[in-house]
Amino acid sequence: MDKKNALRAGALAAGTTLMMLLMSSPALALTRDDGDDPGPGLSVVETLGLYVLAPVAIFALIAGLVWVLDRSKDRDDSTSSNITGKAQAKA
C-alpha cells in the first residue's frame, strides 16, 4: 500500500472515531430517564472479575473440555526424512 492510500485509510479511521465520540455525548448520561433505577456501582475487583477473569475462565473451561474429550486419532507424522530412491537423469 502506498503512502497516499495509507494516509487516506488513517484519515478515514480517525474521522470515524471522532464522529462516534461526538455522537455519543456523555453529557446526556447526566439526565435521568423516567423509570431509571440504577443499582449500586461495581468495585474494581468486581469489575475485573466480571469482565476479565470470568471470560478467561470460561475460555479455559471450553478449551479444556475440547482437549480432554478429543477422540481423534494421534496425528503422527508418517513421512520419513530418509530418502532411499535414486535420482534418474533425463537424457
C-alpha positions in Angstrom: 0.0 0.0 0.0 1.5 3.3 -0.9 1.6 6.4 1.3 -1.4 8.0 -0.2 -3.7 5.1 0.4 -2.3 4.6 4.0 -2.9 8.3 4.7 -6.5 8.1 3.3 -7.2 5.0 5.4 -5.8 6.7 8.6 -7.8 9.8 8.0 -11.0 7.7 7.5 -10.4 5.8 10.7 -9.7 8.9 12.7 -12.7 10.7 11.3 -15.0 7.7 12.0 -13.6 7.5 15.6 -14.1 11.3 16.1 -17.7 11.2 14.8 -18.5 8.2 17.1 -17.1 10.1 20.1 -19.0 13.2 19.2 -22.3 11.4 18.6 -22.2 9.6 21.9 -22.1 12.7 24.1 -21.7 11.6 27.7 -23.4 14.7 28.9 -26.7 13.1 28.1 -25.9 10.5 30.7 -26.4 13.0 33.5 -30.1 13.4 32.7 -32.2 10.7 34.4 -34.9 9.0 32.4 -38.3 8.1 33.7 -38.3 4.7 35.3 -34.5 4.7 35.6 -33.4 2.8 38.7 -29.7 2.2 38.6 -28.2 -0.3 41.1 -25.1 0.2 43.2 -21.8 0.5 41.3 -19.2 -2.2 40.9 -15.9 -2.1 42.7 -12.6 -2.6 40.9 -12.3 -6.2 42.0 -15.9 -7.0 40.9 -15.3 -5.3 37.5 -12.1 -7.2 36.9 -13.7 -10.5 38.0 -16.7 -10.0 35.8 -15.1 -8.6 32.6 -11.6 -10.3 32.7 -11.5 -13.3 35.0 -14.9 -14.8 34.1 -14.3 -14.8 30.3 -10.8 -16.2 30.7 -12.2 -18.9 33.0 -15.0 -19.8 30.6 -12.5 -19.9 27.7 -10.2 -22.2 29.7 -13.1 -24.5 30.6 -14.2 -24.8 27.0 -10.6 -25.4 25.7 -10.0 -27.9 28.5 -13.2 -29.8 27.6 -12.3 -29.9 23.9 -8.8 -31.1 24.7 -9.9 -33.8 27.1 -12.9 -35.0 25.1 -11.0 -35.1 21.7 -11.4 -38.6 20.4 -9.5 -38.2 17.2 -6.5 -40.4 16.5 -3.0 -39.3 17.2 -1.7 -37.4 14.3 1.8 -38.8 14.0 3.9 -37.7 11.0 4.3 -40.9 9.0 6.6 -39.3 6.5 10.3 -40.1 6.5 13.2 -37.8 6.0 15.3 -40.7 4.8 15.0 -40.8 1.0 16.3 -44.1 -0.4 15.4 -43.7 -4.1 17.9 -42.8 -6.8 17.6 -39.8 -8.9 17.3 -40.6 -12.6 18.9 -38.3 -15.1 16.9 -37.4 -18.1 18.7 -37.7 -21.4 
